[in-house]
Amino acid sequence: MPRPLVAIIDIAALQHNLTVAKRKTPQARVWAVVKANAYGHGLERALRGFAEADGLALIEPDAAVRLRDLGWRKPILLLEGCFDAVDFAIAAQYQFDIAIHCAEQIALLEQTRFPKPVNIHLKMNSGMNRLGFTPAAFAGAFGRLRDNPAVASITLMTHFANADDADNPALPLAEQLRRFQLGSAGLDAPVSVSNSGATLLHAGLTSHQVRPGVMLYGGSPGTAPAADFDLRPAMTLQSELIGIQQIHAGEAVGYGSRFVAPVPMSVGVVACGYADGYPRHAPTGTPILVQGMRTRVIGNISMDMLTVDLTPVPTAHVGSCVTLWGDDLPIDEVARAAGTIGYELMCAIAPRVRVTER
Ligand SMILES: *Cc1c(COP(=O)(O)O)cnc(C)c1O
């Protein structure tokens, strides 16, 4: 008997969410971002869900090789580029598109023998201050790559810190765009700037290529509910009640006795804990569904279990179905209650969780 905990991946939802991205940016080439094991959904499922994407983009070179082995023939983009000379050789062999974000990578690229010219995505640091050339150094890097016969094409790329919060006073979206345009002035090349937030909220800005990630999995890139964008949850995390306790007023539940029953109550024990990827910081009150009915998590999350208030579900029994997130309970809502974002919950699904699909 397997544990009742299962992550159900809805391939049709992946396909649908991709069409939402395409509809938003009909002129753009769409890279479906599948880093981190397709945000926890599995590379092989993403491959089928995103068969209509123009390319797949990710961080991990070994996973990129696996995509080729699984039969993906369209472009694959390494979003952080190559990490060493061996990666460059592999990228050359498997014909990956490569991001270039620093001078060290240009030097390694120049030492690599490419059987076929390579597509480069030159990254600018337009204010996020993670990866990329400064606006001032950008044209120089572009020129050096353009003069390299091994380079087939160059795409101008940057990444927004606040696509979902365009008026952020520390770095407004418009300021990042201004720096990007300044640094890339006069460079004749396609532009790739939009992540999910920009694709959904700023579809009008120039991005010949877009790089949606979380939206494809039915997560919201910001505070607006994903359903407002017609996105469907691709992952439903489901389990069952494996125990029920009737407790008296004043009785405590779980480690640290953090929840004390104010009245006599029925407590459900769910087969899912932080070792499965459920956030340990989810406080009492975090929403959860039992038999489709909304109730709340109570007490501390354990490694393999969590406890719920069964007051709103008097018919609950051992074996009752529990939804931790997904259908009828947006992952973003659970994430917000736990002080995190949907992205983290998706990616944190643990290897021991059984995965099925529909
Ligand atoms: C992860 C990532 C994306 C996708 O971001 P979402 O917010 O999930 O849409 C796009 N571009 C780059 C460079 C990334 O690393």
The ligand as an SDF file (V2000), in Angstrom:
LIG
                    3D

 15 15  0  0  0  0  0  0  0  0999 V2000
   12.7970   31.5210  -13.6690 C   0  0  0  0  0  0  0  0  0  0  0  0
   13.0370   32.4660  -14.7680 C   0  0  0  0  0  0  0  0  0  0  0  0
   11.9720   32.9260  -15.5500 C   0  0  0  0  0  0  0  0  0  0  0  0
   10.5240   32.5630  -15.2470 C   0  0  0  0  0  0  0  0  0  0  0  0
   10.0480   33.3460  -14.1860 O   0  0  0  0  0  0  0  0  0  0  0  0
    8.5260   33.2470  -13.7010 P   0  0  0  0  0  0  0  0  0  0  0  0
    8.3790   34.3340  -12.7150 O   0  0  0  0  0  0  0  0  0  0  0  0
    8.3530   31.8890  -13.0950 O   0  0  0  0  0  0  0  0  0  0  0  0
    7.7000   33.4240  -14.9130 O   0  0  0  0  0  0  0  0  0  0  0  0
   12.2560   33.7480  -16.6170 C   0  0  0  0  0  0  0  0  0  0  0  0
   13.5230   34.1260  -16.8930 N   0  0  0  0  0  0  0  0  0  0  0  0
   14.5710   33.7140  -16.1520 C   0  0  0  0  0  0  0  0  0  0  0  0
   15.9370   34.1740  -16.5000 C   0  0  0  0  0  0  0  0  0  0  0  0
   14.3660   32.8830  -15.0680 C   0  0  0  0  0  0  0  0  0  0  0  0
   15.4140   32.4710  -14.3390 O   0  0  0  0  0  0  0  0  0  0  0  0
  1  2  1  0
  2  3  1  0
  2 14  2  0
  3  4  1  0
  3 10  2  0
  4  5  1  0
  5  6  1  0
  6  7  2  0
  6  8  1  0
  6  9  1  0
 10 11  1  0
 11 12  2  0
 12 13  1  0
 12 14  1  0
 14 15  1  0
M  END
$$$$
